[in-house]
Amino acid sequence: MTNSSKAIRVIVGIIWLIVAYFTYKQDQATYSVITLILAILFIVMAFRNPSDNFR
């Protein structure tokens, strides 16, 4: 995985964190939890080693 795709995944993860914050501020707890999980998933996948695939 190239550094540019890692950077894009981190940026998308940060955007999802911001979306989760604003949805939490609007008292939409369920949607904010879903977006928080999505943000964490993008950030973790950005730093995951591609050789760590399940075998």
Secondary structure, 3 states (H helix, E strand, C coil): CCHHHHHHHHHHHHHHHHHHHHHHHCCCHHHHHHHHHHHHHHHHHHHCCHHHCCC
